[in-house]
Amino acid sequence: MPKKLNLFIIPLEKNNKKICTLGLWDESIPDISFNEHGHSNYASIFQHMLSDFPRGEQGQAAWDVLVDKIKKEGAGKKYDCIIGVSGGTDSSYLLHLAKAKGLRPLAVYLDNGWASNVSVSNIKKLLEPLNIDLYTHVINYEEVKDVLNAYLRAKLPWADSPTDLAIKAVLYKMAYKSGLKHVLIGHDFRSEGFQPTEWTYSDDKQMRFLSKKFSGRKLKTFPNLTLFSFLYFSFIKQIKYVKPFFYIYYSKKEAKEFLKKTYNWEDYGGHHYENIYTKFIISYWLYEKFGIDKRIITLSAQVVSGEITRQEAFDELARIPYNKDTIAQDLEYILKKLEMSAEEFERLFKGEKKYYYDYPSYYPLYNRFRKVIFYLVKYFLPNKPLLFYQMESRKKNKV
């Protein structure tokens, strides 16, 4: 392991890029465009989402209807919905909200071997007093290691895509196994925004391809959701992803304070920092190798939503997203757990940048049949997937 951190740092260009006058979206974001007022197409799409999912009386009414439907369809069963938990703010508060509304959730947790002690402790602090059962799906770590290494060797930005794909697969399959129709997700686009496709996209087809290409082995037990499985669960079995925070008032800052006071919940730092590997990819790999600062997206959303001021967002961006004093130690731990040499990581880190379109995936198929998929989504799913907002942002050259 090298002694100096600067071995793994590529100097970034000074950010003098054009910036959206409504948020912080700038020219580092793929396919961004600006109108004569300096408003970006990302701001336009975000405002479209605000219109699609109004809060206040209208949003509360929509949420109440969903709650009644969940209770009705889950009547006579041990549980009436599934909630994916991570120990983070959103999923923790969602557990409290669900019980407060009289729902009977089953909490589902994916253990990929990278959870922080804080996140695991937070889950327990909520489940015990709320009397909520927990199902934990433990992934074979050898396969976790293989597939995470494969994404790093593929030199893709969002090298933690396998975790996202596995979570979705486990939630759908557990809902199906339990005979339930609703999966509640603690996601709030007002505080998180939506990510550019180039930064985050991957799918089951791509994951299987990369695993075989860069690890030399097929995935046997790693949770995956094939296109056929997704269509079956979503359209045939009518299992729906429900995102309550799209409809009701929710403040992440207030939620944190409430959780601390009520459940002795502990803050873990930044967005998705409850997972050690996820934290590393967001704060270091993306930022230093690709020049991608995902905080631009989340902070822009919070500015436009009125949660923070634009100046507060700029002040946050002025600080690097990782701790300079501990990042060398963090990197050493990551490489040891992945069984990857520092020399290989350095080659990957300094190597060319790749994106989702450099490898096989379902994306061309989604794009080709976009209009048909939009029609189906409108009538069968409660929320338009964020992927389609991402696709819209790519299509809009003018705002």
Secondary structure, 3 states (H helix, E strand, C coil): CCCCHHHHCCCCCCCCCCECCCCCCECCCCCCCECCCCCEHHHHHHHHHHHHCCCHHHHHHHHHHHHHHHHHHCCCCCCCEEEECCCCHHHHHHHHHHHHCCCCEEEEEEECCCECHHHHHHHHHHHHHHCCCEEEEECCHHHHHHHHHHHHHCCCCCCCHHHHHHHHHHHHHHHHHHCCCEEECCCCHHHHCCCCHHHHCCCHHHHHHHHHHHHCCCCCCCCCCCHHHHHHHHHHCCCEEECHHHCCCCCHHHHHHHHHHHHCCCCCCCCCCCEHHHHHHHHHHHHHHCCCCCHHHHHHHHHHCCCCCHHHHHHHHCCCCCCCCCHHHHHHHHHHHHCCCHHHHHHHHHCCCCCHHHCCCCHHHHHHCHHHHHHHHHHHCCCCCHHHHHHHHHHCCCC
